[in-house]
Amino acid sequence: MDKNIEIEIRGPLSKGEFENLVNFFDSSGKKKSEKDRVLIDYSTFLEGGVEHRKKDIRLRVTNGIPEIIVKIGEWGGNEQRKELSIFTKQGEFDTLVEIFGELGFGKGMLCVRKSKVYEYKDIEFALVEVPGHSYYYEAEKMASGNENGDELVKGIENVCKELSLDIFDKKQFFEYVEKLNKESNEIFDYKNYTSNYFKNRFDLK
């Protein structure tokens, strides 16, 4: 059975905690990748807004590779959501933005993220930097529909506790999202889009 259910928790990191975790995972985990990512989160401006949405609709480009990604289910720090994703060819991100714009997805939150991704105790840890602002981590496993998601969440939480990591509760998570939207993320409005905007601004090949 396909593993398309994303089991994920998140928590805040100070700069020092971020650097300590990088050092720890470099020696005790398996490094998978480093990601430079630009994304547009359209869900903020759809029904349900930040807190009550049941669909997470995004375009993102990671290390130059564009992707359409939709996550279905409740979110809020501790999540079990179905993930649908398809990659397109390098150089096509602006085309995706135009397609989404013409389909009616006119506004989104534009976010820039840098992350270091590791595997540790069968969990994927992404250590995320919001440039010029803050740090956080994401800890996730992919599951199939017949696995016990709650048990997987507990297992991830236990490893995070072993690492002395704080875990966002729902309230803390949404407060952090609101803070990012006010202080770091930008509102993208397709009405103001000009040809090759993302290619030119973010040097996308």
Disulfide bonds with the S-S distance in Angstrom:
none
